[in-house]
């Protein structure tokens, strides 16, 4: 009789969504491993533990946070699995009574929670690509620093003083615009800086054939190097858990959360370009640098 193989225990950070439910309940398992899942419904609340304390072997992580972590040598490799993807053209808000255009942001005050947050990174990228904005000519204001302690904000970023909420700072006239994440505020005092954001996102997608990535999944580099079987098992389990909740996308549907190297490549490359141009990381990464041994481990299945 063959001895039973000991399961490797993986410290894991995953947000709570329908697509992770089967993994979190154990209905879908990672073959050869047992997941020790951190008690966070909102994965973002565990990001500092992931990149500062290296608490997790397998982790959901914001793309910009991952890129900054890699830039300072944190031992993570990327899995080609998008946990969350979304367009953010409607996330940049101004007062209705201050009708400037997206191309007129130079010299204006734009506030957000954190400069290195992934949503603002994408929005600044849209502004660069489509509206001619130079990021160092805008007065970016932030409430807090980023998740990666070793990474500082660029010189053109300042702290927003006081405890005032971002939305209140906007309506009070303390700032000209705010980046308000994925939330549109139902208030006629504010409107989108980008005219017709739905049309703008369609044009951007047609140009790049990509969906902006917020969160992906990463794995500890040493584990990936030593246990390609675990890399394969984790990737298969993520795909299976999502499929259990969402089924297969219909032909022609826009897939907001793709998986597989080819499906995510364009968005990852754009995310890297934006991160360099905006002073988040000092140099661009190649895809091989981001994936490392994950590339070989998932050959033929991703």
LINQUIDA-V319684 format. One record per residue. RES is the residue in one small letter. SS is DSSP state (helix for helix, strand for strand, loop for the rest). Layout:
BEGIN
res=RES ss=SS
res=RES ss=SS
END
This chain:
BEGIN
res=x ss=loop
res=x ss=loop
res=x ss=loop
res=x ss=loop
res=x ss=loop
res=x ss=loop
res=x ss=loop
res=x ss=strand
res=x ss=strand
res=x ss=strand
res=x ss=strand
res=x ss=strand
res=x ss=strand
res=x ss=loop
res=x ss=loop
res=x ss=loop
res=x ss=loop
res=x ss=helix
res=x ss=helix
res=x ss=helix
res=x ss=helix
res=x ss=helix
res=x ss=helix
res=x ss=helix
res=x ss=helix
res=x ss=loop
res=x ss=loop
res=x ss=loop
res=x ss=loop
res=x ss=loop
res=x ss=loop
res=x ss=loop
res=x ss=strand
res=x ss=strand
res=x ss=strand
res=x ss=strand
res=x ss=strand
res=x ss=loop
res=x ss=loop
res=x ss=loop
res=x ss=loop
res=x ss=loop
res=x ss=helix
res=x ss=helix
res=x ss=helix
res=x ss=helix
res=x ss=helix
res=x ss=helix
res=x ss=helix
res=x ss=helix
res=x ss=helix
res=x ss=helix
res=x ss=loop
res=x ss=loop
res=x ss=loop
res=x ss=loop
res=x ss=loop
res=x ss=strand
res=x ss=strand
res=x ss=strand
res=x ss=strand
res=x ss=strand
res=x ss=helix
res=x ss=helix
res=x ss=helix
res=x ss=helix
res=x ss=helix
res=x ss=helix
res=x ss=helix
res=x ss=helix
res=x ss=helix
res=x ss=loop
res=x ss=loop
res=x ss=loop
res=x ss=loop
res=x ss=strand
res=x ss=strand
res=x ss=strand
res=x ss=strand
res=x ss=strand
res=x ss=strand
res=x ss=strand
res=x ss=strand
res=x ss=strand
res=x ss=strand
res=x ss=loop
res=x ss=loop
res=x ss=loop
res=x ss=loop
res=x ss=loop
res=x ss=loop
res=x ss=strand
res=x ss=strand
res=x ss=strand
res=x ss=strand
res=x ss=loop
res=x ss=loop
res=x ss=loop
res=x ss=loop
res=x ss=loop
res=x ss=loop
res=x ss=helix
res=x ss=helix
res=x ss=helix
res=x ss=loop
res=x ss=loop
res=x ss=loop
res=x ss=loop
res=x ss=strand
res=x ss=strand
res=x ss=strand
res=x ss=strand
res=x ss=loop
res=x ss=loop
res=x ss=loop
res=x ss=loop
res=x ss=loop
res=x ss=helix
res=x ss=helix
res=x ss=helix
res=x ss=helix
res=x ss=helix
res=x ss=helix
res=x ss=helix
res=x ss=helix
res=x ss=helix
res=x ss=helix
res=x ss=helix
res=x ss=helix
res=x ss=helix
res=x ss=helix
res=x ss=loop
res=x ss=loop
res=x ss=loop
res=x ss=helix
res=x ss=helix
res=x ss=helix
res=x ss=loop
res=x ss=strand
res=x ss=strand
res=x ss=strand
res=x ss=strand
res=x ss=loop
res=x ss=loop
res=x ss=loop
res=x ss=loop
res=x ss=loop
res=x ss=loop
res=x ss=loop
res=x ss=loop
res=x ss=loop
res=x ss=loop
res=x ss=loop
res=x ss=loop
res=x ss=loop
res=x ss=loop
res=x ss=strand
res=x ss=strand
res=x ss=strand
res=x ss=loop
res=x ss=loop
res=x ss=loop
res=x ss=loop
res=x ss=loop
res=x ss=loop
res=x ss=helix
res=x ss=helix
res=x ss=helix
res=x ss=helix
res=x ss=helix
res=x ss=helix
res=x ss=loop
res=x ss=loop
res=x ss=loop
res=x ss=loop
res=x ss=loop
res=x ss=strand
res=x ss=strand
res=x ss=strand
res=x ss=loop
res=x ss=loop
res=x ss=loop
res=x ss=loop
res=x ss=loop
res=x ss=loop
res=x ss=loop
res=x ss=loop
res=x ss=loop
res=x ss=loop
res=x ss=strand
res=x ss=strand
res=x ss=strand
res=x ss=loop
res=x ss=loop
res=x ss=loop
res=x ss=loop
res=x ss=helix
res=x ss=helix
res=x ss=helix
res=x ss=helix
res=x ss=helix
res=x ss=helix
res=x ss=helix
res=x ss=helix
res=x ss=helix
res=x ss=helix
res=x ss=helix
res=x ss=helix
res=x ss=loop
res=x ss=loop
res=x ss=loop
res=x ss=loop
res=x ss=strand
res=x ss=strand
res=x ss=strand
res=x ss=strand
res=x ss=strand
res=x ss=strand
res=x ss=strand
res=x ss=strand
res=x ss=helix
res=x ss=helix
res=x ss=helix
res=x ss=helix
res=x ss=helix
res=x ss=helix
res=x ss=loop
res=x ss=helix
res=x ss=helix
res=x ss=helix
res=x ss=helix
res=x ss=helix
res=x ss=helix
res=x ss=helix
res=x ss=helix
res=x ss=helix
res=x ss=helix
res=x ss=helix
res=x ss=helix
res=x ss=helix
res=x ss=helix
res=x ss=helix
res=x ss=helix
res=x ss=helix
res=x ss=helix
res=x ss=helix
res=x ss=loop
res=x ss=loop
res=x ss=loop
res=x ss=loop
res=x ss=loop
res=x ss=loop
res=x ss=loop
res=x ss=loop
res=x ss=loop
res=x ss=loop
res=x ss=loop
res=x ss=loop
res=x ss=strand
res=x ss=loop
res=x ss=helix
res=x ss=helix
res=x ss=helix
res=x ss=helix
res=x ss=helix
res=x ss=helix
res=x ss=helix
res=x ss=helix
res=x ss=helix
res=x ss=helix
res=x ss=helix
res=x ss=helix
res=x ss=helix
res=x ss=helix
res=x ss=helix
res=x ss=helix
res=x ss=helix
res=x ss=loop
res=x ss=loop
res=x ss=loop
res=x ss=loop
res=x ss=loop
res=x ss=loop
res=x ss=loop
res=x ss=loop
res=x ss=loop
res=x ss=helix
res=x ss=helix
res=x ss=helix
res=x ss=helix
res=x ss=helix
res=x ss=loop
res=x ss=loop
res=x ss=helix
res=x ss=helix
res=x ss=helix
res=x ss=helix
res=x ss=loop
res=x ss=loop
res=x ss=loop
res=x ss=loop
res=x ss=loop
END
